[in-house]
């Protein structure tokens, strides 16, 4: 890290290491250029060559030319070399030509004294004598001393010190008396008050704290008249009076920034509604553009109109429904930039800045800013918001007493019940504190929150308190809050927490925030959170667990499960299965272990239940108690629900994804021992496991065996089966002939699907993915008749129509017919990039268009215009055209193979019988494309 240069930080372009300084000092002709770029107090031009030459023996030998290297350094210590050697490029790195003009303006009043010129002559004489290092060091010290003496901050500090010494003498003279009179006391107070408030002619307060040298950046003179208040008004193009100018002359900025400045300006106009937006995410685009041109805007703030800053503020600070997680960070960043260039923010903007600091975790900075704005907001409309932030800041700092005092002093006489929502962060802070009575105090504050808000409490308020108690392992109190949330306004008042609290603790006054000692000494949490009889069951706790699982609070849901065990309530397996599934979805080792442990505990409970059910006891005599001395008196019983088929399905799904083969074998064996009937979800998981293991014969045999036991398939079941069959018929992958024969062909699988129609239609319409998979499978089997019948049967039985993907699949199927490789075998892959394939696709597409035109002409002869048809009727027309195209291809293929007795009509009727849809023989007609559409 380079050494700190506090008083030269604003005048040096970057850090120059000692080795480079030594070279610069040894070479005197380079000295002037280095000074002009480094010290603002030294504006001497390069020293001209002296006419009087010294003896050759007194001068050192010529040295090679020295290369001057300039560096820039960021606040985090990162240095970057400035490659440009010309002065204009150097000033560009400092902020552009405007910075050069600003520096020249600062130096124009500097007039070197004659003594200084004599001092430089002495330095040159020292150089000639060989003591170059000492002379250069003396010159640096003199320049620094001169800059310190002329620095405005130094003058202010000196003046303040003088006045402070005078004040101390006067106060000491008044206070050294043995008995100080009231008049002397008044004089001392006046002296201190006048010293604090009075200002001198420099404009600085006498008690002002001068910032550290590393953070003191004087503004350019062009900003002296720019300390305007940032307006909360959007710039509107062409508006009259009070409009904000957002016009920028991009030529005033360096070339690399101009494109980003134009982009930011345009998107500001889009956000204001002046022009139509091109991108939906205007806010993020504006922020990105601002970040890329920010350095140029801050370097020359006098060139930036106030409307630009106002537009940035309105866009980046407004609330909307879109996910905007960086809003507070951007507000903090933007206000920091505003203050760098001297813009004055409003009360509302200051409060939002304080909130942004608090959200970003800068609590101390937020507290300092909050105190600075206290006087300004005391008489404004943001009074309540200001003190709400004060309470939150105190809570973040852990100052519970200060938070309570602020809340009570501001909201004691409040008429709006929602004002008392400020107690929520105080309750959270109380529970996080190390107080012995923290839980009792938090519950007392919650009771007061209930008293003041009553029916105005929202579910989010209850959730905040519930999670706060659960985080500190106080589930009984969390249960009491959940009970209050579930109680209806017209329910029994005796079960309300406020009524129970009054009976148990006898508080003095619940209208104030003051908590009595009797309330803090009460320790019986069960008595305070007693449940009414209708809530003391597994379904009430199950609803609570379900709510927490939906909110992602899995640890809190586990604590609710523990509360049920402590109260002797056996959980319902449905809610515990939901918790196990949520744990598995987290994907971490911790939650996977917890999920497996809970699932196998449920399975063991089921196995024990089955064993007890099948065990027959034959008692010879009545049971009698027997005294023992070597066993514990109390044994805690763990209430675990019995496993259900959902428990096995969750484990099966997880083990399959994690490829745990041994665990899967144990799970299947345990399921048989548990004697639980499988369901559809379990069957689908097993089928998916067999399919992904490329065990086609296992897939179909599993389906037959499970459906034989009464399990009803669903759309997901047939999606797995059709996908498996489509993979078997794919020519790209070579499959064993026995494996293909172990799976039914497409026609029989479609017949099975029609057979299960009554179960499938209960789920609603057939998924589009399943429809596409069916058509693709028939196409890979090169079954034109089956494809046409499948389209008609799916429309008649499931109400689904072909789309563009269907047409593409059929056209590729027909283009592939008859293609063989050089060996005379059918090609395994259809290469659509070859010219031959492209020609075939073009021919099929033209043929399809010809069939469509013929159909349109026939409709027109019937007085029907295709454009006047409904969407479903148009899709039905597309199905007829595709069916006619398939019939033409089938008939052409049959004629080429000289199968005269096997025409399209007979083939259609025969295949329709095989597919269990005899009414869908689409080619039973005369072959003309004159069928009337019957829309389902």
MOBEL-V445658 format. One record per residue. N is the residue number from 1. RES is the residue in one letter. PSI is psi in whole degrees, -180 to 180 (* if undefined). Layout:
BEGIN
N_RES_PSI, N_RES_PSI
END
This chain:
BEGIN
1_X_137, 2_X_156, 3_X_153, 4_X_137, 5_X_76, 6_X_-46, 7_X_-7, 8_X_8, 9_X_-35, 10_X_-1, 11_X_-5, 12_X_133, 13_X_-26, 14_X_178, 15_X_136, 16_X_125, 17_X_167, 18_X_-36, 19_X_-41, 20_X_-37, 21_X_-41, 22_X_-39, 23_X_-39, 24_X_-37, 25_X_-31, 26_X_-25, 27_X_100, 28_X_-39, 29_X_-23, 30_X_-4, 31_X_-42, 32_X_-43, 33_X_-37, 34_X_-41, 35_X_-39, 36_X_-22, 37_X_-9, 38_X_-47, 39_X_121, 40_X_-25, 41_X_-8, 42_X_104, 43_X_29, 44_X_136, 45_X_166, 46_X_139, 47_X_124, 48_X_160, 49_X_128, 50_X_139, 51_X_-30, 52_X_117, 53_X_140, 54_X_162, 55_X_146, 56_X_-30, 57_X_-21, 58_X_-10, 59_X_145, 60_X_162, 61_X_148, 62_X_142, 63_X_159, 64_X_158, 65_X_136, 66_X_133, 67_X_122, 68_X_127, 69_X_132, 70_X_145, 71_X_149, 72_X_144, 73_X_131, 74_X_175, 75_X_-25, 76_X_8, 77_X_2, 78_X_129, 79_X_144, 80_X_130, 81_X_140, 82_X_112, 83_X_-28, 84_X_134, 85_X_-16, 86_X_156, 87_X_-35, 88_X_-43, 89_X_-35, 90_X_-43, 91_X_-27, 92_X_-38, 93_X_-24, 94_X_-10, 95_X_8, 96_X_178, 97_X_-28, 98_X_-35, 99_X_-35, 100_X_-43, 101_X_-38, 102_X_-41, 103_X_-39, 104_X_-37, 105_X_-36, 106_X_-30, 107_X_-2, 108_X_-26, 109_X_0, 110_X_125, 111_X_111, 112_X_139, 113_X_157, 114_X_-33, 115_X_-33, 116_X_-39, 117_X_-39, 118_X_-35, 119_X_-40, 120_X_-35, 121_X_-40, 122_X_-37, 123_X_-44, 124_X_-35, 125_X_-40, 126_X_-37, 127_X_-41, 128_X_-27, 129_X_-6, 130_X_-7, 131_X_62, 132_X_-38, 133_X_-46, 134_X_-39, 135_X_-42, 136_X_-37, 137_X_-40, 138_X_-39, 139_X_-41, 140_X_-44, 141_X_-42, 142_X_-40, 143_X_-40, 144_X_-43, 145_X_-39, 146_X_-42, 147_X_-35, 148_X_-40, 149_X_-33, 150_X_-2, 151_X_136, 152_X_-38, 153_X_-38, 154_X_-42, 155_X_-40, 156_X_-44, 157_X_-43, 158_X_-45, 159_X_-42, 160_X_-38, 161_X_-41, 162_X_-46, 163_X_-34, 164_X_-39, 165_X_-41, 166_X_-43, 167_X_-44, 168_X_-39, 169_X_-43, 170_X_-43, 171_X_-39, 172_X_-38, 173_X_-32, 174_X_-28, 175_X_-5, 176_X_-5, 177_X_156, 178_X_-40, 179_X_116, 180_X_125, 181_X_166, 182_X_-33, 183_X_-41, 184_X_-38, 185_X_-43, 186_X_-41, 187_X_-41, 188_X_-43, 189_X_-40, 190_X_-41, 191_X_-46, 192_X_-41, 193_X_-43, 194_X_-35, 195_X_-33, 196_X_-36, 197_X_-26, 198_X_147, 199_X_149, 200_X_-174, 201_X_-8, 202_X_-13, 203_X_-5, 204_X_146, 205_X_146, 206_X_-26, 207_X_20, 208_X_146, 209_X_118, 210_X_126, 211_X_161, 212_X_154, 213_X_-31, 214_X_-15, 215_X_8, 216_X_109, 217_X_103, 218_X_139, 219_X_149, 220_X_156, 221_X_-26, 222_X_-17, 223_X_4, 224_X_-35, 225_X_16, 226_X_11, 227_X_68, 228_X_156, 229_X_133, 230_X_124, 231_X_145, 232_X_59, 233_X_131, 234_X_137, 235_X_131, 236_X_128, 237_X_125, 238_X_6, 239_X_158, 240_X_136, 241_X_116, 242_X_4, 243_X_155, 244_X_130, 245_X_124, 246_X_24, 247_X_126, 248_X_138, 249_X_101, 250_X_-18, 251_X_-14, 252_X_-5, 253_X_158, 254_X_154, 255_X_-42, 256_X_-21, 257_X_-8, 258_X_-41, 259_X_-42, 260_X_-35, 261_X_-42, 262_X_-42, 263_X_-45, 264_X_-41, 265_X_-41, 266_X_-42, 267_X_-27, 268_X_-39, 269_X_-37, 270_X_-41, 271_X_-32, 272_X_-9, 273_X_6, 274_X_-38, 275_X_162, 276_X_136, 277_X_147, 278_X_-28, 279_X_141, 280_X_-32, 281_X_72, 282_X_-38, 283_X_-51, 284_X_-34, 285_X_-41, 286_X_-42, 287_X_-44, 288_X_-41, 289_X_-40, 290_X_-40, 291_X_-37, 292_X_-23, 293_X_11, 294_X_-45, 295_X_-36, 296_X_-39, 297_X_-39, 298_X_-26, 299_X_-32, 300_X_69, 301_X_-23, 302_X_-16, 303_X_-7, 304_X_120, 305_X_158, 306_X_-28, 307_X_-30, 308_X_-47, 309_X_-38, 310_X_-42, 311_X_-41, 312_X_-42, 313_X_-47, 314_X_-40, 315_X_-44, 316_X_-17, 317_X_-11, 318_X_154, 319_X_143, 320_X_-179, 321_X_-6, 322_X_153, 323_X_116, 324_X_76, 325_X_-17, 326_X_15, 327_X_-50, 328_X_-38, 329_X_-40, 330_X_-35, 331_X_-45, 332_X_-45, 333_X_-41, 334_X_-43, 335_X_-35, 336_X_-40, 337_X_-37, 338_X_-42, 339_X_-25, 340_X_-34, 341_X_6, 342_X_16, 343_X_141, 344_X_125, 345_X_157, 346_X_176, 347_X_-46, 348_X_-40, 349_X_-35, 350_X_-41, 351_X_-38, 352_X_-33, 353_X_-41, 354_X_-43, 355_X_-38, 356_X_-41, 357_X_-40, 358_X_-42, 359_X_-36, 360_X_1, 361_X_4, 362_X_73, 363_X_-43, 364_X_-42, 365_X_-37, 366_X_-41, 367_X_-42, 368_X_-44, 369_X_-36, 370_X_-43, 371_X_-34, 372_X_-26, 373_X_7, 374_X_-47, 375_X_-35, 376_X_-34, 377_X_-5, 378_X_-34, 379_X_16, 380_X_175, 381_X_-11, 382_X_24, 383_X_-48, 384_X_-44, 385_X_-37, 386_X_-46, 387_X_-24, 388_X_-42, 389_X_-37, 390_X_-40, 391_X_-42, 392_X_-39, 393_X_-43, 394_X_-38, 395_X_-41, 396_X_-34, 397_X_-6, 398_X_12, 399_X_84, 400_X_-41, 401_X_-42, 402_X_-39, 403_X_-42, 404_X_-40, 405_X_-43, 406_X_-44, 407_X_-43, 408_X_-39, 409_X_-29, 410_X_-40, 411_X_10, 412_X_-43, 413_X_20, 414_X_142, 415_X_-23, 416_X_120, 417_X_-28, 418_X_-13, 419_X_-33, 420_X_3, 421_X_-13, 422_X_-13, 423_X_-18, 424_X_-52, 425_X_-29, 426_X_-40, 427_X_-42, 428_X_-43, 429_X_-39, 430_X_-42, 431_X_-27, 432_X_-12, 433_X_171, 434_X_15, 435_X_147, 436_X_-37, 437_X_31, 438_X_-43, 439_X_-43, 440_X_-40, 441_X_-40, 442_X_-41, 443_X_-37, 444_X_-40, 445_X_-35, 446_X_-39, 447_X_-40, 448_X_-34, 449_X_-41, 450_X_-41, 451_X_-44, 452_X_-36, 453_X_-42, 454_X_-126, 455_X_-7, 456_X_-6, 457_X_133, 458_X_169, 459_X_-34, 460_X_-34, 461_X_-45, 462_X_-42, 463_X_-40, 464_X_-45, 465_X_-41, 466_X_-49, 467_X_-32, 468_X_-43, 469_X_-36, 470_X_-33, 471_X_-30, 472_X_18, 473_X_50, 474_X_68, 475_X_-26, 476_X_-45, 477_X_-37, 478_X_-37, 479_X_-39, 480_X_-39, 481_X_-41, 482_X_-35, 483_X_-44, 484_X_-36, 485_X_-36, 486_X_-20, 487_X_133, 488_X_154, 489_X_-28, 490_X_10, 491_X_-177, 492_X_125, 493_X_-22, 494_X_-24, 495_X_-7, 496_X_146, 497_X_-33, 498_X_-44, 499_X_-42, 500_X_-38, 501_X_-42, 502_X_-39, 503_X_-35, 504_X_-40, 505_X_-18, 506_X_62, 507_X_152, 508_X_-48, 509_X_117, 510_X_-2, 511_X_-14, 512_X_168, 513_X_-4, 514_X_129, 515_X_126, 516_X_164, 517_X_-33, 518_X_-34, 519_X_-37, 520_X_-23, 521_X_-9, 522_X_126, 523_X_-6, 524_X_94, 525_X_-31, 526_X_-39, 527_X_-34, 528_X_-24, 529_X_35, 530_X_133, 531_X_144, 532_X_158, 533_X_-35, 534_X_-12, 535_X_-9, 536_X_66, 537_X_171, 538_X_-24, 539_X_-35, 540_X_-47, 541_X_-33, 542_X_-39, 543_X_-38, 544_X_-45, 545_X_-41, 546_X_-40, 547_X_-44, 548_X_-39, 549_X_-41, 550_X_-30, 551_X_-1, 552_X_10, 553_X_77, 554_X_-37, 555_X_-38, 556_X_-38, 557_X_-35, 558_X_-36, 559_X_-34, 560_X_-39, 561_X_-39, 562_X_-37, 563_X_-40, 564_X_-39, 565_X_-39, 566_X_-32, 567_X_2, 568_X_31, 569_X_124, 570_X_123, 571_X_158, 572_X_137, 573_X_-29, 574_X_-45, 575_X_-34, 576_X_-38, 577_X_-39, 578_X_-39, 579_X_-39, 580_X_-45, 581_X_-39, 582_X_-39, 583_X_-44, 584_X_-36, 585_X_-20, 586_X_-34, 587_X_1, 588_X_160, 589_X_-37, 590_X_-51, 591_X_-33, 592_X_-41, 593_X_-43, 594_X_-39, 595_X_-46, 596_X_-40, 597_X_-46, 598_X_-40, 599_X_-43, 600_X_-27, 601_X_-40, 602_X_-39, 603_X_-43, 604_X_-37, 605_X_-37, 606_X_-42, 607_X_-38, 608_X_-37, 609_X_-42, 610_X_-40, 611_X_-41, 612_X_-33, 613_X_-33, 614_X_-1, 615_X_133, 616_X_125, 617_X_134, 618_X_91, 619_X_129, 620_X_-25, 621_X_165, 622_X_153, 623_X_139, 624_X_146, 625_X_148, 626_X_130, 627_X_133, 628_X_157, 629_X_-12, 630_X_16, 631_X_154, 632_X_146, 633_X_-32, 634_X_130, 635_X_118, 636_X_132, 637_X_129, 638_X_116, 639_X_102, 640_X_132, 641_X_158, 642_X_144, 643_X_147, 644_X_-180, 645_X_-28, 646_X_-35, 647_X_-45, 648_X_-37, 649_X_-40, 650_X_-44, 651_X_-41, 652_X_-45, 653_X_-43, 654_X_-44, 655_X_-36, 656_X_-43, 657_X_-34, 658_X_1, 659_X_48, 660_X_90, 661_X_-44, 662_X_-42, 663_X_-34, 664_X_-40, 665_X_-43, 666_X_-36, 667_X_-42, 668_X_-40, 669_X_-37, 670_X_-34, 671_X_-37, 672_X_-38, 673_X_-34, 674_X_-15, 675_X_54, 676_X_132, 677_X_125, 678_X_160, 679_X_-174, 680_X_-42, 681_X_-41, 682_X_-42, 683_X_-42, 684_X_-38, 685_X_-41, 686_X_-42, 687_X_-41, 688_X_-36, 689_X_-44, 690_X_-38, 691_X_-44, 692_X_-18, 693_X_6, 694_X_39, 695_X_80, 696_X_-40, 697_X_-36, 698_X_-37, 699_X_-49, 700_X_-38, 701_X_-36, 702_X_-41, 703_X_-45, 704_X_-40, 705_X_-39, 706_X_-39, 707_X_-25, 708_X_-21, 709_X_3, 710_X_6, 711_X_135, 712_X_126, 713_X_163, 714_X_-173, 715_X_-36, 716_X_-34, 717_X_-49, 718_X_-23, 719_X_-41, 720_X_-43, 721_X_-45, 722_X_-35, 723_X_-42, 724_X_-43, 725_X_-38, 726_X_-38, 727_X_-35, 728_X_-33, 729_X_-1, 730_X_125, 731_X_-21, 732_X_-35, 733_X_128, 734_X_130, 735_X_153, 736_X_139, 737_X_-36, 738_X_-35, 739_X_-39, 740_X_-41, 741_X_-20, 742_X_-12, 743_X_141, 744_X_151, 745_X_169, 746_X_-39, 747_X_-43, 748_X_-36, 749_X_-37, 750_X_-38, 751_X_-39, 752_X_-37, 753_X_-40, 754_X_-34, 755_X_-36, 756_X_20, 757_X_-40, 758_X_-29, 759_X_-32, 760_X_-41, 761_X_-16, 762_X_-24, 763_X_-9, 764_X_-159, 765_X_155, 766_X_139, 767_X_147, 768_X_-34, 769_X_-39, 770_X_-40, 771_X_-46, 772_X_-36, 773_X_-37, 774_X_-48, 775_X_-41, 776_X_-40, 777_X_-44, 778_X_-35, 779_X_-41, 780_X_-27, 781_X_-3, 782_X_43, 783_X_90, 784_X_-38, 785_X_-46, 786_X_-35, 787_X_-47, 788_X_-42, 789_X_-36, 790_X_-41, 791_X_-44, 792_X_-42, 793_X_-38, 794_X_-34, 795_X_-40, 796_X_-36, 797_X_-28, 798_X_-4, 799_X_33, 800_X_144, 801_X_159, 802_X_160, 803_X_-164, 804_X_-36, 805_X_-36, 806_X_-46, 807_X_-41, 808_X_-43, 809_X_-42, 810_X_-39, 811_X_-41, 812_X_-36, 813_X_-45, 814_X_-34, 815_X_-22, 816_X_-15, 817_X_132, 818_X_-1, 819_X_129, 820_X_159, 821_X_-171, 822_X_-26, 823_X_-4, 824_X_5, 825_X_162, 826_X_138, 827_X_138, 828_X_-24, 829_X_139, 830_X_106, 831_X_105, 832_X_-3, 833_X_-16, 834_X_154, 835_X_-37, 836_X_-44, 837_X_-41, 838_X_-38, 839_X_-41, 840_X_-41, 841_X_-37, 842_X_-41, 843_X_-44, 844_X_-40, 845_X_-40, 846_X_-40, 847_X_-40, 848_X_-44, 849_X_-35, 850_X_-42, 851_X_-39, 852_X_-42, 853_X_-39, 854_X_-41, 855_X_-38, 856_X_-39, 857_X_-39, 858_X_-41, 859_X_-38, 860_X_-34, 861_X_-29, 862_X_3, 863_X_24, 864_X_127, 865_X_133, 866_X_-36, 867_X_-23, 868_X_-7, 869_X_157, 870_X_172, 871_X_-42, 872_X_-37, 873_X_-35, 874_X_-39, 875_X_-37, 876_X_-38, 877_X_-39, 878_X_-36, 879_X_-40, 880_X_-40, 881_X_-44, 882_X_-39, 883_X_-41, 884_X_-37, 885_X_-41, 886_X_-37, 887_X_-41, 888_X_-43, 889_X_-41, 890_X_-44, 891_X_-39, 892_X_-41, 893_X_-40, 894_X_-38, 895_X_-37, 896_X_-27, 897_X_3, 898_X_44, 899_X_78, 900_X_-32, 901_X_-5, 902_X_81, 903_X_179, 904_X_-37, 905_X_-49, 906_X_-40, 907_X_-39, 908_X_-45, 909_X_-40, 910_X_-45, 911_X_-35, 912_X_-37, 913_X_-42, 914_X_-35, 915_X_8, 916_X_26, 917_X_68, 918_X_-24, 919_X_-6, 920_X_31, 921_X_91, 922_X_-22, 923_X_23, 924_X_-10, 925_X_-162, 926_X_0, 927_X_-13, 928_X_147, 929_X_59, 930_X_31, 931_X_142, 932_X_132, 933_X_133, 934_X_100, 935_X_133, 936_X_*
END
